Amino acid sequence: MESKREAAKSERRQRIIVAARELIRETGDAGLSMRALAARAGVSLATPYNLFGSKRAVLLAVLEDIKGFGHRFASYGTLNPLDKLLRAAELAISYYEKDPVFYRVLWTSVLAAAGAEERDAIFNPKRQAFWIRLLDEASAAGLLMEGIDTNLLLRSLDYSFRSVMLHWVIGEIEVENLQAAAGLGYALALRGAASAEGQALLTERVFAFQRALSEGTAPKKGAVAEEVS
C-alpha cells in the first residue's frame, strides 16, 4: 500500500503536471518558467526540481499524462502490424484533437530553431522503442521488404509527421484533417518500404485517406481500416 508520504508526493506531481499543461495553453509558450509553474501548482520553487529534476522532465511528464492510451492501443491487438501502426498514429492524434490549443503551442515550440528541449521531450527513447517495435513486428510478419532498416524507416515517418504538424501550426491544415493528412503520409511511406503483401494492404489505405482529404472531411476513428477490411 502506498504510504502517506508517497501519496502526497504523487499528488504534488500531478498538480505540477496539470499546472504545466494549463500554463502552456494559456501563455502560448512551452518554455516553462519553473517559478510560475511552482506558483500555479501551489508548491515551493524547489518542489518541481525535487520531483522532476528539470523543465524537460516536467514537459515529458505532461506528454506522458495521456489517459487510456495503453488500454485503447491494446484493443488493436488483433489487427495486422501495418494497421496497428496506422491506428497508433490515429490514437496519438486523437489527443491533439481533444486539446488542440495545448498541442499547437507545443508543436510551435518543437519546430522552432530553439526548441531542442521540446523536441527531445517528444522524440524520446521510450517513444522510439514503441514505434520500432511496431515496425519490427511488420517486418517479422513479412509485410516489409527484406533488408529494410526500421530505424531509418521510422525517421522517414517522423519527417512526414513533422511536416503535417508544421502545416497545422501555420494554419494550412485544419485540426479535423490531421488524421487523414498524417495517415496518408504514413501509408505512402510505409507502402514504399512494404513487401508485395504489405503494398496490397496499404494501397487500399492510401486511397481511403486520399478520399478523406479530397472530400475535406475527417475520417471517423478507425474508419479507414474498417472501410477496407
Order of alpha helices (4+ residues) and beta strands (2+ residues): alpha-alpha-alpha-alpha-alpha-alpha-alpha-alpha-alpha-alpha-alpha-alpha-alpha
